[in-house]
Amino acid sequence: MRDDPRLQGRAVAVGGSADRRGVIATCNYEARSWGVHSAMPSARALKLCPDLVIIKPRMDAYKTASRQIHSILHDYTDCIEPLSLDEAFLDVTDCTLCSGSATLIAKEIRSRVWQELRLVVSAGVAPNKFLAKIASDWRKPDGLFVITPDQVDDFVLSLPVKKLHGVGKVTAAKLAAMGINDCAQLREHSPLGLAKAFGSFGERLWSLARGIDDRPVQPFSRRQSVSVEHTFDKDLPDLAACLEQLPSLLEDLTRRQQRLDDSYRPEKPFVKIKFHDFTQTTIEQSGAPLELDSYRLLLSAAFMRGNKPVRLLGVGVRLLDQQQDAVQLELFSQ
């Protein structure tokens, strides 16, 4: 929309072609008002919004804009944890610019991004990562929301549990079955009771319901896996057709692995399948060699979980971060 003014005010999405089984990657708010959203098949999106303009992804343009935005962010702090090309956590505790005010820093960053790049960004300011993420979503697409320390308790009290970090559809449904829909209701349960219901995540739920999140901003993120996947123009009808696709997928995976530095060690091969009805499954195996035969066995086992036509295949490998292991060994040897 920035680069093509003719798109201003129109419903616009980025994604694949509807006649080639494309999927929406993202869309603007005009498109969302029609019910269009990410991960929706492009054909379905066009049925909901016939005037939708679908544009092919331009990763080079996104990466350039991301680098430019991060250059601005680094003027305020080097303690930055990227979440994606267009999202990051910043710890501005030690920043002396803007009188050391996190709110003024966020305002200035938003202004600079607009003035220099003609892009709008939303920002959330809060005492911790969990609340800052929620605050950043509060007034999208072009807003600033601040949660001060003395506002945390009241803000969290009415927060729906589905907004909590780590609560997906399954956990939200389980909480709802327990009569828990917001944090006020969640606070009525003890840490022990939540641990019995949700395991180790129960303690995390207890803390989040009180606005507690001790996770630090981590400037250096490390990979946990590397993978490739492909959505097919036509469904693969059976296991034999899926197995035929393995060699080319593994060639792409090998090329991606070659880009990794020597601090990563391949550990577990895995296979992902998305069936024609959008149900999906992933299977992996510790100790299996990273060879074609291993992936064949994994693919066969994964396919039998659905035993129906396949629209997407993915292959990958879990990684052992030897650099992180070295840091931990050094820490514990002191």
N, C-alpha and C positions, 0 to 999 in steps of 0.2 A: 504494500500500500504506500509505503514511503517512496519507493522507486517508480511507481506507476500511479500518478494522481487519479487516473481514470477509475481506479478501484475504490477510491474514497467513498464511504457511505454504502458500499455494496457488500453483500454476503460473500466472503472469501474464505477458502480453505486451502491448505497445502496437503497434497496426497497423491495417490495413484489414480490412474484412469479407471472410470467405472466399467468400461468394456474389457478391462484386463484384470478384473478382480482386485482393483485398487482399494486402499484403506485410507481414511482421513488421518493425517498425522497431527494436525492442529487446525484451528479455525478462529476467525475473529468473532466479536460479540454480536454482530449483526447475524452471523450464521447460527450462533448458539441460541438466539431468540427463536429460531425455527426448530430447535431440538437437535441440531447437528452437534456432534462431539467427537473427540479423538477416539481412534480405534473402531470407528463406525465404517462399514463398507461404503465406498463412494457411491455405489448405486442406490443404497438406502438413503444416503444424504441428499442425493438429487431428487428422490421421491418426496422427501420432507420439504426441500427448498429447491424448486425447479430452476430458479435464477442463480443458484450457487455457482460461483466461479472457482474451479479447482485448478490450482497451479502446482506444477511439479516442484519438488524440493530443490533448493539451491544451497547445498551445504557449504560451498566456498563463501557465499555471501554471509551465511550465519556465523561461520567461524571468524570471518573478518570482523563482523560487528561485535562478537564475543570478546575478541582480543582487544578491541578498542574500549569496550566497557570495562574490562578488567584492568586496563591501563589507568583508567580514571579511578577505579577502586583502590589501586595500589598507591595512589596519592594520599590516602587516608590511613591505610594500615596494610601490613604484609600478612596479617593473620586472617587469611581468607580461605574458606573451604568451599570449593566449587561443587555444586550439585548437578549442574548440567551446563549447556552452552549459555543459558540465559538466567541462571539462578545461582545464588551463592550466599553463604553465611559470612558476616564480617564481625570480628571482635574489635570494637573501637575503644576498649577500656583505656588504652594508653595513648590515644590520639589527642593531641593538644589543639588541633584546628577547630574552628567554630566554637571556641571557648570550651572544648571538650564535651559539648552536648551531642549525644547520639542523634537526637531529633534534628538538630541543625545540620549535622553531617548528612543525614538521610535526605533532607531537603536540598542541600547543595549538590549532592550526587545526582539526584533526579533532575535538577535544573541543568547541570552540566551535560548529562546524557542527551537531554532534549536539545540544548543549544548546539552541541558539537556533532551529534549523530542523527538528530531529528527522530528519535525513538522515545516512546513513553515507557516508563518503568514504575512499578509499584514497590513500596518498601514497607516493612514492618519493623518497629523498634520495640524491644522487650528485654527483660533481664536474662532470658535464656533462649536456646535454639528452638525448642518446642513452641514457645509462645511467639517468637519472632516469625516463624513460618506461618502460623495461623494469622498473625497480624498482617503479613504481606499479602495474604489472599483476601483480606477483609474489605478492601476498597478498590479492587481491580476494576478496570484495566489501568487506571492512571491515578493512584491514590497513595496516601501515607496514613498509617494507623499506628498509634503509640499506646503501649501498655506500660504504665509506670509501676514500680514495685508495690506501691500502696493500692494499685488497682487490680493486682493479680488475682486476689482471692475472689472478689466480686465477679470478675470477668470469667474465671474458670468455672465458677459455681453453676452457671446456666449453660455451659458449653456442652453440646451433644457429644456423646462418647465416640461417635463415628469420626469426630474431628481429631481425636487423640492419635499421636504418632504411633504407628504400628498396629492400629485397629483397622482391619480390613472387613470385608463382608461377612466372613465366617465368624470372627470374634464379635462383631457388632450384633449379629443374629443371636449368638449365645448370650451376650449381655442382655439383649432385649427379652429373651426367654426368661431371664432372671429378674425381669422388671426394672432393668437399668437402662435408661435412655439418655441421661445427662449426668454430669459430674456430681451434682448434688445427691443423686441417688447412689452413685458409685461410692461416695464418701461414707455411706451408711454401712459399708461392708469392711470387715477387718482385713489386714494384710494376710492373715492365715487363711481366711475364707477364700480370698481371691487367689491365693497360691494353690489351694486345693482344686479350684475350678480351672485355673489357667496356667498352672505350673510357675516357672520362673518369671513369666510375663505378668503374673498377678501382682508382684511387688512393684513392677514398673507402672501398672495401672493405678495402684494406690498412690504413687508419687505424682503421676501426671494429673490426677484428679485434684491435687493440691497445688498445681502449678510448679512442681519441682522437676527440674531437669538439669542434671549435673554434667551432661556431656560437653566437653570442651570443643571449641572450633578447631578443626584439624586441618592445617594448611596443606598437608601432603597426603593425598588419597592414593591408595594403591589398588591395583586390580585384584579381583578374586577369581576371575575366569576370563576366557576369550572364546568367542563363538561366532558362527555365521548361520544365517537362516534365509530361506527363500520361499516366497508365496507363489504358487503356480497358477498360470492362467486357467488351467482346467484341473479339476480334482484328480489326484492319483487314485485309481480305482481299487488297488489291492497292494499287498505287501511286496509282490514282485516289482511293481512299478516304483514303489518307494526305494527298494534296494538298488534299483538302477541309478538313482540320483545320488547315491552315497559318494562314489568316487570324485565327482566334480565338487561336491560340498566339502569333502576332506581336502581337496587341493586348495580351495579358498581358505580353509582353516589353517593349513600349513603356512600359507603366505602371511596370514595375520600373526601366527605364532613367531615367525621369523623377525617380526618387528619388535618383539619384546626384548628387554635387556636380560642379562645373564642372572639377575637376582631372582627371577621367577623359575620355579621348577614345575613342570606339568605333573598333575597328580591323578585326577579321575576323569575319564571320558564320560560325556553325557549326550543324550539325544532328546530333542524336543519335537513333539508332534502336535499340530493343531488340525483337528478333523473338520469335515465340511460343515458341521453344525456349530463350529467355534468352540467346542469343548477341547481341552488340551491336556497333555500329560508330559512329564519329564522324568527320565530314568537315568541313573548313573551307577557306576560300579568302582569301588576302591580297588586298587591293585591291578586292574585290567590294563594290558598294554595298549598304547595309543596306535592301534593298527586297524586296518579295514575290517578284519574278522570280529574285533571287539565291538565296533560300531554296528556291524551287521546283527550281532546277538542282541545288543541293546535296542536297536530299531525294531527287531522282530518282537521282543518282549513288550515294547511300548505300543506297537501297533495292535497287539492282541488285547490291550486294555480297552480299545474302542472297536476294532475290527470293522471300520467303515471308511469311506473315501477321505483322503487327506488333502488339505489345502495348503499347509505349510510344513516344511521340514527344517529342523535346525540341528546342528552338531557343534559340540564345544568341548572344552576341557577346563576343569577346576585347577586353580593354580596354588602352589605353596609359595608364599612370599618369604624367601630366605633372608631378605634384608630385615623384615620385621622380626623374624626368629632370632637373628643376630642381636638386634636391639634388646629383645627380651632376655636372652642369655647373658648379655653384658649387665643388664639391670639386676638380675637375680644372683650374679656372681660377685657383686660388690659386698 
